[in-house]
Amino acid sequence: MMQRLDARDLQILTVLSRDGRITKAALAEAVGLSPTPCWERLRKLERAGLIDGYGAQVNLRKLGPHVFVFVAVELADHTAATFRVFEDALHRYDEVTACWALGGGFDYLMQVVTRDIDAYQRLIDSMLEARIGLARYFTYIVTKPVKGPNPPPLALLAGIDE
């Protein structure tokens, strides 16, 4: 179990959330530690589960045409079984890159990335045909990115003043 995070731990997490490929030496320099203590802190943060993994942000524009779509979803009914069926089914759809359960008017908000609108509609049609509990959906096509993805304000969330 990890002890309470301090400002230095949060610096390490912040730097890594912006640049997961940073070298250990550069990370140590960025947070004002010598390499060995920095590496020990990093290993503690990893063991505590505060770092889920490291990954690249792929520039989809360079890869090819694509659309981002947010989809507000209402389920057919609100039983635990229906929620479970829907959530389990989402793992079969690679185009659904993220999904959040919501409190309020809609049940879920899905983030979908497909090659084009036709591919998006085929995805939705296949979800409807699969009878996974999807009753209604509302499509919001992203016309341009404005901000993000950015790391959250870690110090603020941890309640530490910088």
N, C-alpha and C positions, 0 to 999 in steps of 0.2 A: 504494500500500500504506500502511496506517495504521501510525503508530508505536504503541508500547505505550500502552495507555489509562492515564490517571491518574484520580485521585479526581474531578476536575472533569468529565471526560468521562462517568464513571459517573453523576455527579449529573444531567447533561443527559439521559442515556439513561433514568434512573429517573423523572425528572419527566415526560418524554415518554411513557413506557410507562403512566403513570397518567393523563395528560391530553394526548392528541395534538393537541388544539385550542388549547393554550395559545399566547398571542401571543408573538412574539419578545421583546418588552420584558419580559413577565411571566416568561418562561423565564430571561432574563438576570438578573432580580432574584432569582428562586428559587435560582439557583446562584451568586450573588454575583459576577457579571461585568458589565461594561458591554456594551451590545447588540452592538457590532461584533465584539469577540473571541468572544462567545458564538455569534453567527451564523457566524463562520468555523469554529469548532469543530463546530457542527452540520453545516455543509456537508462537512467532512472525514469526520465519522461517516457521513453519507449516502453519500459517494463510496466509502468503505471497505466499504460493504455491511452495516454494523452496524444500519441501520434498513431493514427490509424494506418498510415502508409505514405509512400512517396510516389508521385506520378508527374507526367508531362501534360502540359496544356497544349493540345494539338490545334493548330490554326486551320479550322475547317474551311475557310475561304481558299486556302492554298490547295486543299484536298479536292475540292469540287463543289458543285452546286448543292445547297442544302437549305432547309427551312427549320427554324425553331418554332414550336407551337406549344402554348400552354393550354391545357384542357381542364376545365372545371367539370367534375364528375359527380353525378347523383346516382346512388344505387337504388335498385328496385325496392329493397326493404332494408330495415336496420336491425337485422339479427346478427349475432356474433358469427354465425355460419356464413352469411353473405359477405361480411367484411373479410373473413378468412379466405373464402374462395377468390374474391377479387384480388386481395393482396398476394396470395400464392400465384395467381395467374399472371400477374405483372412480370414475374421473373422470366416468363417465356417470350416477352416482347423486348428485344434489344433496343428498339427505337424509343422506348420509354426509359429515358436516362435518369429521371428522378421522379419521386412521387411523395407527396406529403398528405397525411390524414389531417382534415380540418375540423374545427369546431365552428358552427355557424351554418350558413345557408347551403354550402356544398359539402360533400363528403370527402373529396380528394382533389388535389391539384397535381396534375401530371405535367412533367416537362417532356416533350417529344422532339426528337430530331430525326428528320427524314430527308430524302433527296429532293422531294418536291411535294406539292399539295396533293397530287394524285396518289403518291405513296402514303401520305398521311391518311387520306380517305380510305385506302385499302386496309390500312392498319385498323382504323376505327370499325370498318365493316367486319373485319375478322374478329375483333373483340366482341362486337354485338352478336355475331353468329356463334361464338364460343359459349355464350350464355354464362358469363362470369359475374352477372349481377348488375352490369352497366345498364341503367335505365335511360338517363339523359346525359348529354355532354354539351359543353359550350366551348367553342374553339376561339382562341386568341392567337393570331399569327404575329410573331415578332417582326416588325418592319426594320428595326435597326437596334443594335446594342447601344445602351447609353452609359451603363456602368457595370463593372464586374466581369467575371467573378473575382472578387477580392476577399482576402481573409477578414474574418470578423474582428471587432475591436477587443482583443483578448484581455488586455488589462482592465478594461471597463467591465467585461463579463466576469472576470475573476474578483472584481471589487478592490483592485489595487490602483492607487493613484500613482501616476508616473511623474 
